[in-house]
Amino acid sequence: MHAIAIGTLIFASVFGGAIAGMALRRTLPPEHLGSDAKETVRLATGLIVTMTGLVLGMLVSSAKGYYDGQKNVVAQMSSQVILLNALFVEYGPEAEPIRRVARQFVADAVDRIWPNTESGSSQLRPLNNGQRINEELDRLMPKDEKQAATKGQIVTAIRNMKTAYWLMFLESEQASISIPLLLVVTFWLVAIFVSFGMFAPSNSTVMMALLVCALAVSAAIFIIMEMYSPFSGILRISPVAIRDALNQMSNGGG
C-alpha cells in the first residue's frame, strides 16, 4: 500500500508538471517560446533526462539485487530444512522430539514472514524461541560414533538455518530506497514534463502520450519500491519452497 501511494503521488506530480507546462506556455510572451529558446530548453532537458535515466537504472539495479538476495536466502533456508529433516531421520527415532521442536520453530517463522490472513503484516524479526531446540539438543545422547557425527551435523544445520533467518531480517532493516534521492528524481521528472508541456500542442494525442509516459515512470518507481518489500505486495516471494520443505518435516520423510 505504501508503494501504491507513493507511485500514485509521483504520477500525479509528473503529469501535473506537464499540465503546468501547458498552462505556463499561455502566460509567456512569444519571444520566450521561439526556436532559440526551444533549442536551449531541449538541451537542458536532455541533460536532466540523461541524469534521471542513470539514477533510475542505479535504483532498479540496487532493488533487484536486494530482491534476488532475499530469494536466495529463502531457497537456502528451504534446503537447510530438508537437510535437517534428513539428518533427523538418519539419527533415528531418538531425534523425534527435537524434530518436532525444530518443525514448530520453522513453522512459526514461516507464519510470521508469510501470514495466512490478508490483514496480517509480515514480521521478519526472529523471535528468541530457539531455547527449546538447544534443550532438546542437550538431551540427545548419541549411542555410537555415527550418531555423534550426525548430531554434529544437526547442530551445524540448525546454526546455519538460524543464521540465514537473521541475515534475512538484518538485510531487510538496511535495505530501503533513499527518500532524498527519490525526491530529487521526482523533481527531475517534473521538470522534464514541464518542459514537454511548454512546447507540446494541446490535443488529445499529445495528452495521451504524456499520460502514458507519466504512468511508465511512476510504475518504474512503484516496482522499485515493491522490490524492497519482497514479503508483501504484488512481488511477494513465494513461500511454496519452504512450505514444501516443512511438509517433508511434518511427514517425517527423508
Rosetta silent file (secondary structure, phi, psi, omega in degrees, C-alpha in Angstrom):
SEQUENCE: MHAIAIGTLIFASVFGGAIAGMALRRTLPPEHLGSDAKETVRLATGLIVTMTGLVLGMLVSSAKGYYDGQKNVVAQMSSQVILLNALFVEYGPEAEPIRRVARQFVADAVDRIWPNTESGSSQLRPLNNGQRINEELDRLMPKDEKQAATKGQIVTAIRNMKTAYWLMFLESEQASISIPLLLVVTFWLVAIFVSFGMFAPSNSTVMMALLVCALAVSAAIFIIMEMYSPFSGILRISPVAIRDALNQMSNGGG
SCORE:     score description
SCORE:     0.000 S_00000001
   1 L     0.000  -37.747  178.521    0.000    0.000    0.000 S_00000001
   2 H   -61.305  -43.936 -179.938    2.897    2.315    0.769 S_00000001
   3 H   -65.697  -39.363  179.126    4.356    1.726   -2.705 S_00000001
   4 H   -63.538  -43.254 -179.095    0.979    2.311   -4.367 S_00000001
   5 H   -62.846  -45.142 -179.329    0.507    5.607   -2.542 S_00000001
   6 H   -68.358  -40.864  177.839    3.960    6.888   -3.479 S_00000001
   7 H   -60.974  -41.675  178.106    3.615    5.701   -7.076 S_00000001
   8 H   -64.980  -41.910  178.762    0.267    7.484   -7.370 S_00000001
   9 H   -62.980  -41.725  178.582    1.700   10.668   -5.869 S_00000001
  10 H   -65.628  -42.023  177.483    4.627   10.611   -8.306 S_00000001
  11 H   -59.559  -46.183 -179.600    2.289   10.037  -11.242 S_00000001
  12 H   -62.874  -39.770 -179.423    0.106   12.976  -10.180 S_00000001
  13 H   -67.114  -44.192 -176.621    3.174   15.196   -9.728 S_00000001
  14 H   -68.999  -48.794  179.324    4.748   14.264  -13.045 S_00000001
  15 H   -66.774  -34.956  174.893    1.590   14.500  -15.130 S_00000001
  16 H   -62.242  -32.407  175.883    0.666   17.661  -13.253 S_00000001
  17 H   -62.484  -39.857  177.511    4.019   19.063  -14.362 S_00000001
  18 H   -64.090  -42.939  177.870    3.019   18.550  -17.996 S_00000001
  19 H   -63.576  -40.634  178.303   -0.296   20.332  -17.404 S_00000001
  20 H   -63.517  -37.919  177.734    1.549   23.126  -15.602 S_00000001
  21 H   -62.534  -41.136  177.612    3.898   23.464  -18.568 S_00000001
  22 H   -64.798  -39.403  178.628    0.951   23.878  -20.942 S_00000001
  23 H   -68.458  -37.334  179.564   -0.565   26.492  -18.648 S_00000001
  24 H   -64.520  -35.487 -178.825    2.777   28.274  -18.365 S_00000001
  25 H   -60.310  -35.516 -178.286    3.067   28.484  -22.142 S_00000001
  26 H   -70.008  -22.389 -177.701   -0.094   30.594  -22.318 S_00000001
  27 H   -94.737  -13.116 -177.073    1.364   33.163  -19.928 S_00000001
  28 L   -85.501  144.193  175.022    4.782   33.544  -21.583 S_00000001
  29 L   -65.978  156.335 -175.750    5.453   36.161  -24.260 S_00000001
  30 H   -58.198  -34.427 -177.610    6.074   34.791  -27.794 S_00000001
  31 H   -66.952  -18.652  177.595    9.820   35.556  -27.736 S_00000001
  32 H   -81.177   -8.275 -177.973   10.193   33.122  -24.831 S_00000001
  33 H  -118.033   17.581 -179.621    8.861   30.304  -26.992 S_00000001
  34 L   -72.889 -179.510 -176.084   10.936   30.902  -30.114 S_00000001
  35 H   -64.960  -38.119  179.145   13.247   28.420  -31.796 S_00000001
  36 H   -64.358  -44.936  178.891   16.309   29.558  -29.830 S_00000001
  37 H   -64.392  -40.090 -179.764   14.505   29.186  -26.504 S_00000001
  38 H   -63.129  -41.578 -179.513   13.102   25.834  -27.583 S_00000001
  39 H   -66.459  -39.785  179.315   16.568   24.550  -28.522 S_00000001
  40 H   -65.132  -45.339  178.511   18.045   25.689  -25.214 S_00000001
  41 H   -62.623  -38.328  179.723   15.263   24.049  -23.219 S_00000001
  42 H   -62.449  -42.477  178.405   15.676   20.883  -25.292 S_00000001
  43 H   -65.463  -43.303  179.138   19.396   20.706  -24.469 S_00000001
  44 H   -64.492  -41.290  179.085   18.794   21.346  -20.774 S_00000001
  45 H   -65.313  -37.286  178.036   16.032   18.754  -20.695 S_00000001
  46 H   -61.112  -38.674  177.228   18.292   16.251  -22.438 S_00000001
  47 H   -63.394  -45.102 -179.799   20.854   16.650  -19.677 S_00000001
  48 H   -65.543  -39.778  178.441   18.212   16.063  -16.995 S_00000001
  49 H   -60.316  -42.302  179.384   16.822   13.071  -18.893 S_00000001
  50 H   -62.452  -46.904  179.517   20.292   11.519  -19.009 S_00000001
  51 H   -63.196  -40.948 -179.508   20.857   12.005  -15.272 S_00000001
  52 H   -64.005  -42.447  178.544   17.378   10.670  -14.480 S_00000001
  53 H   -61.770  -41.462  179.304   17.945    7.585  -16.606 S_00000001
  54 H   -64.611  -44.284 -178.211   21.255    6.862  -14.887 S_00000001
  55 H   -68.586  -41.788  177.838   19.803    7.260  -11.392 S_00000001
  56 H   -62.558  -40.177  176.900   16.706    5.177  -12.186 S_00000001
  57 H   -62.161  -40.182  177.792   18.935    2.461  -13.597 S_00000001
  58 H   -64.319  -42.241  179.829   21.006    2.514  -10.422 S_00000001
  59 H   -65.242  -42.723  178.958   17.886    2.295   -8.251 S_00000001
  60 H   -63.176  -43.985 -179.946   16.462   -0.605  -10.261 S_00000001
  61 H   -62.479  -43.009  179.744   19.790   -2.479  -10.098 S_00000001
  62 H   -65.085  -45.490 -179.302   20.077   -1.964   -6.338 S_00000001
  63 H   -65.206  -40.813  179.189   16.469   -3.025   -5.678 S_00000001
  64 H   -65.727  -38.458  177.721   16.772   -6.079   -7.935 S_00000001
  65 H   -62.368  -42.224  178.352   19.981   -7.117   -6.199 S_00000001
  66 H   -66.209  -43.888 -178.846   18.292   -6.953   -2.791 S_00000001
  67 H   -61.339  -46.963  178.658   15.197   -8.806   -4.043 S_00000001
  68 H   -64.198  -35.576  177.616   17.264  -11.608   -5.595 S_00000001
  69 H   -63.075  -40.726  178.329   19.344  -11.808   -2.432 S_00000001
  70 H   -68.507  -36.208  175.468   16.239  -12.387   -0.310 S_00000001
  71 H   -62.684  -39.815  178.498   15.015  -15.041   -2.744 S_00000001
  72 H   -65.581  -36.945  178.104   18.349  -16.798   -2.390 S_00000001
  73 H   -65.603  -41.075  177.656   18.075  -16.692    1.405 S_00000001
  74 H   -62.285  -44.252  177.833   14.608  -18.271    1.234 S_00000001
  75 H   -62.675  -38.272  178.352   15.943  -21.004   -1.071 S_00000001
  76 H   -64.266  -44.595  178.253   18.867  -21.520    1.303 S_00000001
  77 H   -63.009  -39.483  179.642   16.558  -21.870    4.304 S_00000001
  78 H   -62.005  -45.372  179.847   14.366  -24.330    2.381 S_00000001
  79 H   -65.999  -34.203  179.529   17.338  -26.542    1.532 S_00000001
  80 H   -69.820  -34.949  176.407   18.551  -26.389    5.133 S_00000001
  81 H   -64.688  -42.469  178.692   15.140  -27.519    6.417 S_00000001
  82 H   -63.843  -44.166  178.284   15.230  -30.502    4.020 S_00000001
  83 H   -62.021  -42.970 -179.002   18.785  -31.347    5.085 S_00000001
  84 H   -62.340  -41.928  179.048   17.873  -31.030    8.755 S_00000001
  85 H   -63.699  -41.151  178.536   14.927  -33.389    8.350 S_00000001
  86 H   -63.036  -36.291  178.589   17.146  -35.933    6.572 S_00000001
  87 H   -68.203  -38.104  176.778   19.635  -35.747    9.453 S_00000001
  88 H   -62.110  -43.580  178.950   16.871  -36.375   11.995 S_00000001
  89 H   -63.867  -41.672 -179.849   15.785  -39.440   10.058 S_00000001
  90 H   -65.100  -35.168 -178.820   19.377  -40.641    9.800 S_00000001
  91 H   -66.186  -41.708  178.603   19.906  -40.218   13.537 S_00000001
  92 L   123.293 -178.045 -177.037   16.963  -42.435   14.384 S_00000001
  93 H   -59.659  -23.775 -178.940   13.760  -42.389   16.489 S_00000001
  94 H   -63.846  -19.944 -178.387   15.611  -40.710   19.375 S_00000001
  95 H   -88.281    1.113 -176.912   15.637  -37.482   17.326 S_00000001
  96 H   -60.241  -43.539  179.089   11.837  -37.348   17.068 S_00000001
  97 H   -59.551  -45.529 -179.455   11.355  -34.855   19.973 S_00000001
  98 H   -71.292  -28.328  176.512   13.850  -32.363   18.581 S_00000001
  99 H   -64.041  -40.903  178.342   12.434  -32.858   15.089 S_00000001
 100 H   -65.370  -41.770  179.586    9.007  -31.763   16.342 S_00000001
 101 H   -65.095  -43.664  179.564   10.503  -28.748   18.123 S_00000001
 102 H   -64.305  -39.444  178.234   12.531  -27.757   15.062 S_00000001
 103 H   -62.854  -40.668  178.883    9.490  -28.124   12.837 S_00000001
 104 H   -65.624  -37.399  177.542    7.494  -25.825   15.127 S_00000001
 105 H   -60.551  -46.736 -179.868   10.335  -23.294   15.080 S_00000001
 106 H   -67.421  -41.295 -179.464   10.323  -23.249   11.272 S_00000001
 107 H   -62.253  -41.417  177.729    6.510  -23.181   11.101 S_00000001
 108 H   -62.990  -40.934  179.272    6.365  -20.168   13.437 S_00000001
 109 H   -64.415  -43.664 -179.741    8.958  -18.364   11.316 S_00000001
 110 H   -63.388  -41.948 -179.688    7.055  -19.101    8.096 S_00000001
 111 H   -67.065  -29.446  178.027    3.766  -17.898    9.617 S_00000001
 112 H   -76.433  -39.191 -178.561    5.407  -14.672   10.743 S_00000001
 113 H   -76.094  -40.716  179.458    7.049  -13.985    7.377 S_00000001
 114 L  -121.741   78.975 -178.395    4.055  -15.092    5.288 S_00000001
 115 L   -61.822  144.136 -177.921    0.946  -14.576    7.462 S_00000001
 116 L   -73.524  -29.885 -178.639   -2.107  -16.547    6.361 S_00000001
 117 L   -85.049  146.532 -179.820   -4.542  -13.674    6.896 S_00000001
 118 L   -64.877  -32.245 -176.857   -4.749  -10.823    4.398 S_00000001
 119 L   -80.840  -15.192 -178.437   -4.691   -8.264    7.201 S_00000001
 120 L   -71.767  142.582  179.348   -1.578   -9.746    8.789 S_00000001
 121 L  -103.748  146.559 -178.836    1.697   -7.954    8.186 S_00000001
 122 L   -68.213  131.272  178.853    4.985   -9.703    7.512 S_00000001
 123 L  -120.106  108.006 -176.587    7.288   -9.827   10.546 S_00000001
 124 L   -88.373  -20.529 -176.295   10.885  -10.693    9.685 S_00000001
 125 L   -65.975  121.798  179.730   12.447  -10.174   13.107 S_00000001
 126 L   -65.859  144.004  173.711   13.191  -13.626   14.603 S_00000001
 127 L   -84.589  153.029  177.938   11.723  -14.433   17.991 S_00000001
 128 L   -83.515   62.033 -177.633   14.016  -15.642   20.768 S_00000001
 129 L  -115.486   24.556  178.907   12.342  -19.053   20.761 S_00000001
 130 L   -89.808    3.797 -177.728   15.338  -21.227   19.905 S_00000001
 131 H   -65.902  -37.180 -179.248   15.958  -22.186   23.524 S_00000001
 132 H   -63.992  -36.422  177.925   13.795  -25.303   23.274 S_00000001
 133 H   -63.927  -42.299  178.588   15.869  -26.548   20.350 S_00000001
 134 H   -63.242  -38.877  179.066   19.041  -26.127   22.415 S_00000001
 135 H   -65.107  -41.886  178.875   17.441  -28.001   25.320 S_00000001
 136 H   -67.903  -33.833  176.602   16.440  -30.896   23.080 S_00000001
 137 H   -64.035  -39.613  178.810   19.931  -30.977   21.601 S_00000001
 138 H   -64.698  -31.384  179.835   21.377  -31.316   25.089 S_00000001
 139 H   -78.589  -14.773 -177.239   19.059  -34.280   25.734 S_00000001
 140 L   -79.058  106.130 -176.848   20.182  -36.007   22.550 S_00000001
 141 L  -106.601  106.934 -179.291   22.742  -38.568   23.714 S_00000001
 142 L   -62.785  143.476  179.656   24.491  -40.399   20.843 S_00000001
 143 L   -96.598  -19.522 -179.842   24.904  -44.151   21.260 S_00000001
 144 L  -149.309 -178.186 -177.534   27.708  -44.602   18.767 S_00000001
 145 H   -66.361  -35.394 -179.707   30.114  -42.678   16.564 S_00000001
 146 H   -63.338  -46.140  178.027   27.653  -42.468   13.682 S_00000001
 147 H   -65.376  -35.352  178.348   25.007  -40.796   15.847 S_00000001
 148 H   -63.951  -42.054  178.138   27.660  -38.498   17.328 S_00000001
 149 H   -66.906  -39.531  178.976   28.697  -37.399   13.848 S_00000001
 150 H   -65.915  -38.789  177.519   25.063  -36.928   12.818 S_00000001
 151 H   -61.925  -40.993  177.314   24.381  -34.856   15.919 S_00000001
 152 H   -60.754  -38.621  177.183   27.285  -32.596   14.993 S_00000001
 153 H   -67.662  -36.234  177.702   25.753  -32.136   11.524 S_00000001
 154 H   -63.416  -44.959  178.879   22.383  -31.373   13.107 S_00000001
 155 H   -59.351  -44.093  179.956   23.939  -28.686   15.289 S_00000001
 156 H   -64.468  -42.887 -179.265   25.625  -27.137   12.250 S_00000001
 157 H   -64.040  -42.008  178.796   22.425  -27.263   10.168 S_00000001
 158 H   -65.235  -41.487  178.629   20.371  -25.594   12.913 S_00000001
 159 H   -62.788  -43.123  179.285   23.022  -22.905   13.346 S_00000001
 160 H   -64.775  -37.681  179.526   23.080  -22.239    9.593 S_00000001
 161 H   -65.647  -43.912  177.871   19.288  -22.062    9.468 S_00000001
 162 H   -64.586  -38.897  178.790   19.184  -19.520   12.303 S_00000001
 163 H   -62.637  -43.272  178.678   21.972  -17.524   10.657 S_00000001
 164 H   -63.182  -38.738  179.336   20.047  -17.378    7.360 S_00000001
 165 H   -63.221  -46.824  178.927   16.926  -16.251    9.231 S_00000001
 166 H   -66.949  -35.131  177.649   18.795  -13.415   10.962 S_00000001
 167 H   -62.460  -41.864  177.527   20.504  -12.483    7.693 S_00000001
 168 H   -58.630  -44.501 -179.037   17.115  -12.099    6.043 S_00000001
 169 H   -67.863  -47.452 -176.306   15.975   -9.784    8.827 S_00000001
 170 H   -64.513  -38.180  177.832   19.150   -7.684    9.043 S_00000001
 171 H   -66.050  -36.337  178.813   19.268   -7.136    5.280 S_00000001
 172 H   -68.059  -30.382  179.011   15.635   -6.013    5.325 S_00000001
 173 H   -70.710  -29.707 -175.670   16.442   -3.493    8.067 S_00000001
 174 H   -94.998  -16.508 -173.627   19.208   -1.924    5.995 S_00000001
 175 L   -97.127  120.555  174.244   17.570   -2.048    2.571 S_00000001
 176 L  -167.396  156.491  178.854   15.259    0.779    1.537 S_00000001
 177 L   -73.955  140.297 -179.713   15.049    3.396   -1.155 S_00000001
 178 L   -72.355  119.832 -178.839   16.689    6.694   -0.267 S_00000001
 179 H   -64.219  -44.883  176.481   13.939    9.281    0.300 S_00000001
 180 H   -58.899  -40.423  178.796   16.157   12.292   -0.605 S_00000001
 181 H   -66.020  -38.912  177.863   17.206   10.539   -3.796 S_00000001
 182 H   -63.806  -39.704  178.390   13.586    9.723   -4.577 S_00000001
 183 H   -65.473  -40.091  179.188   12.625   13.365   -4.093 S_00000001
 184 H   -64.225  -45.936  179.051   15.430   14.512   -6.383 S_00000001
 185 H   -61.884  -40.642  178.260   14.408   12.061   -9.116 S_00000001
 186 H   -63.095  -41.727  177.389   10.780   13.163   -8.788 S_00000001
 187 H   -61.340  -42.905  177.841   11.823   16.808   -9.117 S_00000001
 188 H   -60.952  -43.210 -179.110   13.814   15.965  -12.244 S_00000001
 189 H   -64.641  -40.445  178.142   10.848   14.126  -13.734 S_00000001
 190 H   -63.340  -42.997  178.889    8.520   17.041  -13.014 S_00000001
 191 H   -60.822  -41.264  178.706   10.995   19.436  -14.633 S_00000001
 192 H   -61.424  -45.673 -176.880   11.184   17.213  -17.723 S_00000001
 193 H   -73.052  -28.981  173.473    7.418   17.059  -18.086 S_00000001
 194 H   -62.712  -42.423  178.549    7.058   20.808  -17.541 S_00000001
 195 H   -66.047  -35.700  176.091    9.394   21.320  -20.495 S_00000001
 196 H   -61.410  -47.135 -176.767    7.362   18.825  -22.521 S_00000001
 197 H   -66.269  -30.514 -177.730    4.150   20.691  -21.767 S_00000001
 198 H   -64.257  -32.152 -174.229    5.632   24.103  -22.618 S_00000001
 199 H  -117.659    7.693 -179.934    6.250   23.194  -26.242 S_00000001
 200 L   -93.999  141.008  175.477    3.666   20.473  -26.867 S_00000001
 201 L   -67.997  147.633 -177.958    0.444   21.202  -28.742 S_00000001
 202 L   -88.566   85.903  174.447   -2.716   20.902  -26.676 S_00000001
 203 L  -140.424  168.881 -173.395   -4.551   17.987  -28.289 S_00000001
 204 H   -64.923  -33.587 -179.841   -5.799   14.594  -27.161 S_00000001
 205 H   -65.285  -45.766  179.112   -2.967   12.648  -28.819 S_00000001
 206 H   -64.266  -42.882  179.972   -0.277   14.636  -27.013 S_00000001
 207 H   -61.684  -40.556  179.338   -2.161   14.424  -23.731 S_00000001
 208 H   -66.598  -39.982  178.638   -2.471   10.647  -24.079 S_00000001
 209 H   -63.185  -44.013  178.431    1.247   10.317  -24.872 S_00000001
 210 H   -65.661  -35.838  178.401    2.182   12.386  -21.823 S_00000001
 211 H   -63.699  -45.644  179.639   -0.237   10.360  -19.698 S_00000001
 212 H   -63.938  -42.008  178.672    1.333    7.079  -20.811 S_00000001
 213 H   -62.866  -42.077  178.448    4.840    8.434  -20.182 S_00000001
 214 H   -63.890  -39.576  176.753    3.865    9.607  -16.698 S_00000001
 215 H   -63.258  -39.772 -177.732    2.373    6.191  -15.963 S_00000001
 216 H   -63.772  -47.564 -176.648    5.560    4.496  -17.178 S_00000001
 217 H   -71.033  -36.532  177.896    7.951    6.458  -14.968 S_00000001
 218 H   -70.098  -33.479  175.757    5.695    6.232  -11.904 S_00000001
 219 H   -65.322  -35.608  177.631    5.318    2.479  -12.496 S_00000001
 220 H   -62.897  -43.770  176.766    9.110    2.188  -12.511 S_00000001
 221 H   -63.575  -40.733  179.294    9.291    3.863   -9.081 S_00000001
 222 H   -60.251  -45.356 -179.985    6.457    1.614   -7.873 S_00000001
 223 H   -63.938  -40.011  177.939    8.303   -1.536   -8.979 S_00000001
 224 H   -59.051  -45.965 -178.387   11.499   -0.344   -7.289 S_00000001
 225 H   -68.765  -34.880  177.827    9.670    0.151   -4.001 S_00000001
 226 H   -65.054  -36.705 -179.993    7.893   -3.201   -4.326 S_00000001
 227 H   -69.066  -19.639  173.829   11.209   -5.000   -4.719 S_00000001
 228 L   -84.754    0.589  175.167   12.267   -3.527   -1.378 S_00000001
 229 L  -128.205   68.009 -170.359    9.222   -5.270    0.176 S_00000001
 230 L   -74.628   -5.774 -179.606    9.731   -8.844   -1.054 S_00000001
 231 L  -112.587   16.962  175.218    7.474  -10.471    1.533 S_00000001
 232 L  -155.929  164.891  177.631    4.381   -8.366    0.838 S_00000001
 233 L    84.454 -168.090 -172.927    2.731   -6.711   -2.143 S_00000001
 234 L   -77.624  -19.863  179.782    2.489   -7.864   -5.724 S_00000001
 235 L  -104.056   29.254 -177.111    6.135   -9.011   -5.976 S_00000001
 236 L   -62.360  133.223  175.426    5.989  -11.151   -2.841 S_00000001
 237 L   -66.498  132.250 -176.234    8.488  -14.003   -2.771 S_00000001
 238 L   -70.868  136.927  176.850    6.599  -17.279   -2.852 S_00000001
 239 L   -90.582   10.327 -173.670    6.706  -19.428    0.310 S_00000001
 240 H   -58.858  -45.154 -176.121    5.992  -22.619   -1.677 S_00000001
 241 H   -61.664  -47.262 -177.151    9.557  -23.978   -1.444 S_00000001
 242 H   -74.134  -28.878  175.513    9.911  -23.580    2.305 S_00000001
 243 H   -70.532  -36.569  175.298    6.364  -24.831    2.945 S_00000001
 244 H   -63.216  -41.894  177.391    7.130  -27.939    0.889 S_00000001
 245 H   -63.148  -38.090  179.551   10.264  -28.464    2.968 S_00000001
 246 H   -67.280  -36.485  177.703    8.170  -28.007    6.120 S_00000001
 247 H   -65.117  -36.662  176.371    5.672  -30.611    4.885 S_00000001
 248 H   -62.141  -40.159  178.521    8.516  -33.096    4.468 S_00000001
 249 H   -67.733  -33.682  178.205    9.490  -32.490    8.057 S_00000001
 250 H   -66.361  -39.336 -177.621    5.846  -32.958    9.114 S_00000001
 251 H   -81.815  -11.204  179.308    5.640  -36.275    7.316 S_00000001
 252 L    75.937   15.586 -178.980    8.966  -37.422    8.680 S_00000001
 253 L   -76.225  156.130  179.239   10.249  -38.214    5.204 S_00000001
 254 L  -104.302    0.000    0.000   13.924  -38.276    4.409 S_00000001
